C-alpha cells in the first residue's frame, strides 16, 4: 500500500517538478518551498505567482495547482496533444473554483475560448480579474450546474472551499450553506461545438451530465471526477455506447466521443508522457520535458 501511494503521488510529483524546474527554475523552487511548508504545517502558504501570472494565496489553491500543473493528473495524450493545435477550441470548466484549470487551458492554447462555471461569487470575481489581466477569451457564469434549474443550497466551510458541494453529505462535513442558482448545461450552451468539458462538481457530477444530454452530442472529450464507483456505469449510460473511457487516476476519468480514435486499449496513459518520460511538442514530436511545449506559453 505504501509503495502504491509513493508511485501514485511522489513519483509524478518528483518527475513533474523536475520538468517544471527545467523550464522555470526560480518559480519551481519557490513553489516547492510552499508545497513542503503546507505538507508540514497544513497552513496557507505565502502568496506565489506562477510563470504565467497566476497568483496562489491559499493552501487549497496550492494543492489544486500542484495536481494540475505538476502531477498533471488530468492530462491524457488524446486531449492534451490536440488542444494546442486546435483553432480557438471551446472548453467548459464546470466547478472552476478559483480558475486553475481554466488557467491551465489558457497556457496550453492562448486562443482557447473558455466558459468557466462556478457558484461561489468570490471565485468568479477572481476568474474575471484574471481574464482582464491576461486578456484570454473567458466567459464566467456564476451558477452551479445540475439536471434541473432552480435554487439549491451549496454546502461549504469557507469561501473558496474546493469541496463545496450541492450534496449535503460529501467527503467532509460542511459547516454552513448558502443558496445558489442552478442551471443546466443544455440551457447555457445551446449550439457551440465543445472541444473539452471538465466537470468537478464534488459528488454532483452525474446530475451535471444529466443536464447536458444535448450538448454532449457536440462534445469531443469529457473529464469527469467520480468518487463513487457505482457512478461509472451511470455516466456510461448517459453518454451512450459510442463513448469510450480511460481511467486517469483513482477518481478521474476521460471520456472520448465515438468520432475519436482511442487505440486498442482503454488503459490509462499518464499525463502527456511516453515510456521515456518525454513530452510531445505541438507537432507531436518528442522534446525534453520542461520546454515550453510541456507547460504552455507564458503570457
N, C-alpha and C positions, 0 to 999 in steps of 0.2 A: 504494500500500500504506500509506503514511504517513497519507494522508487518510482511508483506511478505518479505521485504528486510532484516529485522532482522533475520527471520527464514532462509533465503537462504544464508546469509553471516556471521552474528555474531555468530549464534548458531553453525554451523560447524567449524567456526574458533576457538571458545572457546573450543569446545569438542576435536577438533584435536590438539590444542595446549596443552591442559591438558594431552592428551595421549602422545604427543611428550615429554613433560616435565617430565613425569614419567620415561621415558627411558633415556633422556639426559637433565637433569635439567639445567646445566650451558649453554649449547648450546641453549636451548629453551628460557631462559631468555635473552640472547644476541640477538636472533632472534626477540623476541617480542619488545625489545627496538628499534631495527632498523625498524620494521614494523610500530610502533607507530610514530616514528620520520618521516618516509616518509608520513604517513597519515596526519600529522600536517603541515609539511614543503614542501612536494612534491619535496624534493631534494634527490639526491643519498645518500645512507647510507654509513657508514664506512664499509670497507671490513669485511666480515664474512665468516668463513669456517665451513661447517656443520660437523656433527659427522663422516661422511663418506669421508671427504677430498675434498668436492666440494666448490669452492670459489665463493661467491656472492659479486660483486663490484658495481653493478648498480641497480637503482630502478626498472627498467623493469624486471631484473632477479629476484629481491626480490619478486615482485608481482607474477611472474610465479612459483617460488619455493613455496611460501605460498599456492597458488592454488593447486599445485600437491601434496606436502608433508603434508600440514596442513589441508586444507579443503578437499583434496583428491577428487577433482572434477571429475576426470576421472576414478575413481575406480568403479568397479562393481564386486560382488562376483564371477560371472562366470569366467572372465579372471583373476581377482586378486587372487583367490584361486588356480587356475590351474597353473599359471605361476611359483610359487616357486617349484612346484613338477615336472615340465616338465624337460625333459632331453635335455639340450642345445637348448632351443626354439629359433626360428629365429624371431626377432622383427624388424620392419621397422618404423623409425621415420622420417616422411616427414614434413619438416618445423621445423627442430630440433633446430634452433636458437643457443643458447649457449650450449644446450645439457642437459637441466634439466630433460626432460622426459627420455632421454637416461640414465642419471644418476639414475633416479628412478627405471628403469627396472634393472639396474645392482645391485642396493641394494636389490631388491626382489629376483633376481636369478643371482648370480655372474657368472654362467656358460652360461648365455644367449648370443647368437650371435646377435649383433645389427648392423643394417645398418642405419646410420644417414645421411639424405639428406638435405642439406642447401645451398642456393645460395650465402649467404654472406661469403666471404672468411675469414674474421677475425673471424667469429663464427666457421667456420670449423677448423681453427687453434686452437681455444680454445678446441674443442672436441678432436682433435688429441693430444694436450698436456695432457688432462685428461686421455685419453686412455693410453698414455705412462706412466703416473704417477701411475695409478691404475691397469694397465695391464688387462683390460677387453677385450673381443673379439669384438672390434668395427671397422667397416669399414666406412669411410666417403666418400661421393660423393658431390663435390662442384658444385651443379646444382639446378635448380628449376624443379619441376615435372609438367607436363601438358599433354594434349591429343595429342600434336604434338611436334616433336623435332625441334630445331632451336634456334634462339636467340630472346629474348624479353627484354623489359625494366622492371626492378624491381624498383618500386616506394617506396621511404623511406625518412625519415627525418634525420636519423643518423645511424652510424654503430651499429649493434645490435638491430635495431628497431624491436620490436615484432609485429608491424602492417605492416611491409614491405610486399608488395603485387604486383603481376603481373597485378592486376586490377587498372586502373588509378584513379578511384574514389572508395575509400573503407574506411569506418569508419571515418578517419581523413584525412585532406588534407596533401599531401606529398610534401616536398619542392624540392626534386631532384629525379633523376632516374639514373640507370646505366644498361648497357646491361649485361645479364646473359644467360648462356646456359640452354636450356630446354630439358628435356629428359622424355620419357615415362617409367613408372614402368615396363611395359612388356618388354622393351628393357634392363633394368637394372637387373631385376630378372627373369631369364628365366626358372629355373627348381626347385628352392627350395620351400618346403612347408613353409608357413608363419603362425606362431602362432598368431601374432598380428600386424596389420597395423594401425598406428596412423597418421592421416592427419590433419595438421593445416596449411593451405595454404592461410589463410586470404582472403576469398572470391573466391578463385580459386579451391576450394576443389572438385567441381563436375568435372572440367576438369582433375584433377588428377585421379579421379575414371575412367573416360573415357579412360585414358591411361593405365589402369591396368586390363582390362577385362579378359585377360587370366590368370594373376596372381591371381585374385580374386577366381578362381576355386580351388586354392590350399591354400586358406586363411581361417583361423578359426574365427578370430574376427577382426572387423574394428571399430576404434574410429574415429569419424568424427565430425568436427565443421561446423555447418550450420547456418550462421547468417540470411539468407533469408528463411522464412518458405516455400516459393514456391520451394526451392531446395530439400526438403524432398521427395516428390513423384518422382523427377528425380533420386535421389540417389537410391530409392527403385526399380525403373525400371532398372537402370544399374545393380544393384546387382542381381535382379531376385526374383521370388516368393518364392524360397527356403530359403531366408534370412528373419530373424525377427529382429526387432529393439526395443531398450529400450531408452527412453529419460533419460539422466543423469542430465541434467540441462536445462536452457533456450535455449542454442545453442549447447549443446554437446549430441551426440548420440552414442550408442554402437549397432553395427550390428553383428548378430550371424549367422554363417553358418547353413545350414539345418541339418547338422550332429550333432549339439549340442542341448542338452535338455535345454529348457528355462523355462519350467514350464507352469502353466495355465494362467499367466498374463504377460502383457508387461509393467506393472508399474515399474517405476524406483525404484531401491533399493539403498539407499545412501551408499557411499563408504565403502565397507567391514564392514558393521555394521549390527547387528541384532537389534531387538526391544530393547534389553537390552544394546546396545551400545558396546558390546564386539567384539573383533576382533578374527577371526579364526587363528589358527596356521597352520603349513604346513600339518598336518594330518586332518584338517577340524574341530578340536575341538575348544572350546571356551577358550580364555585366557584373562587376563586383558589387556585393551588397553595400549599401551606404551611398551610392551615387544618387544623383537627383532623380533618376528613373525609379528608384526604390521608394522614395519618400515624397515625390511630387516636386513642385517648384515654388520656392519662396515668393511671397508677394503675388 
